[in-house]
């Protein structure tokens, strides 16, 4: 699982925002690999991201991503 797989998935689904956990589930990949790849893609400005102020079990904010 690499950046190209995430990139292809997000290109096919441009209108929806996804959390790392959702991408991990849809792509059947390790959450750590997904977050590492997304971080690199955000730094390269290949994906858009926004903070969602939702209280979850472990975090107070979720990061959602979509293809630019």
SETORDO-941906 format. One record per residue (C-alpha): residue number from 0; x, y, z. Coordinates in Angstrom, 2 decimals, always signed. Layout:
{NUM {X Y Z}}
...
***
This chain:
{0 {+0.00 +0.00 +0.00}}
{1 {+1.52 +3.26 -1.07}}
{2 {+0.76 +6.82 -1.99}}
{3 {-0.33 +5.81 -5.48}}
{4 {-3.09 +3.56 -4.11}}
{5 {-4.37 +6.32 -1.85}}
{6 {-4.07 +8.83 -4.68}}
{7 {-6.09 +6.60 -7.04}}
{8 {-8.80 +6.01 -4.43}}
{9 {-9.14 +9.71 -3.65}}
{10 {-9.24 +10.60 -7.36}}
{11 {-12.15 +8.19 -7.86}}
{12 {-13.97 +9.69 -4.86}}
{13 {-13.23 +13.41 -5.13}}
{14 {-16.42 +14.73 -3.58}}
{15 {-16.21 +12.99 -0.19}}
{16 {-13.87 +13.70 +2.72}}
{17 {-12.21 +10.68 +4.37}}
{18 {-10.48 +10.20 +7.70}}
{19 {-7.33 +8.09 +7.88}}
{20 {-9.31 +5.37 +9.62}}
{21 {-11.88 +5.26 +6.80}}
{22 {-9.14 +5.08 +4.17}}
{23 {-7.49 +2.28 +6.12}}
{24 {-10.75 +0.33 +6.12}}
{25 {-11.57 +0.92 +2.43}}
{26 {-8.03 +0.14 +1.24}}
{27 {-7.46 -2.76 +3.66}}
{28 {-4.19 -1.31 +4.86}}
{29 {-2.44 -0.54 +8.12}}
{30 {-3.49 +2.78 +9.67}}
{31 {+0.17 +3.73 +10.22}}
{32 {+0.97 +3.31 +6.52}}
{33 {-2.03 +5.41 +5.56}}
{34 {-1.17 +8.27 +7.92}}
{35 {+2.48 +8.30 +6.83}}
{36 {+1.51 +8.43 +3.17}}
{37 {-1.10 +11.14 +3.78}}
{38 {+1.43 +13.25 +5.66}}
{39 {+3.79 +13.13 +2.69}}
{40 {+0.93 +13.90 +0.30}}
{41 {-0.19 +16.87 +2.44}}
{42 {+3.35 +18.24 +2.49}}
{43 {+3.46 +17.96 -1.31}}
{44 {-0.01 +19.62 -1.49}}
{45 {-1.48 +16.65 -3.35}}
{46 {-4.46 +16.41 -0.99}}
{47 {-6.63 +18.87 +0.87}}
{48 {-7.24 +18.41 +4.56}}
{49 {-9.37 +19.97 +7.23}}
{50 {-9.88 +19.57 +10.94}}
{51 {-13.25 +18.30 +12.10}}
{52 {-14.05 +19.27 +15.70}}
{53 {-15.69 +16.02 +16.77}}
{54 {-14.99 +14.44 +20.14}}
{55 {-13.99 +10.78 +19.73}}
{56 {-12.68 +8.19 +22.15}}
{57 {-9.03 +9.20 +21.97}}
{58 {-8.97 +12.52 +20.13}}
{59 {-10.83 +15.78 +20.18}}
{60 {-10.18 +16.52 +16.49}}
{61 {-10.27 +14.37 +13.37}}
{62 {-8.30 +15.12 +10.23}}
{63 {-10.22 +14.61 +7.02}}
{64 {-8.64 +14.40 +3.56}}
{65 {-9.67 +14.59 -0.08}}
{66 {-7.92 +14.88 -3.44}}
{67 {-7.20 +18.40 -4.68}}
***
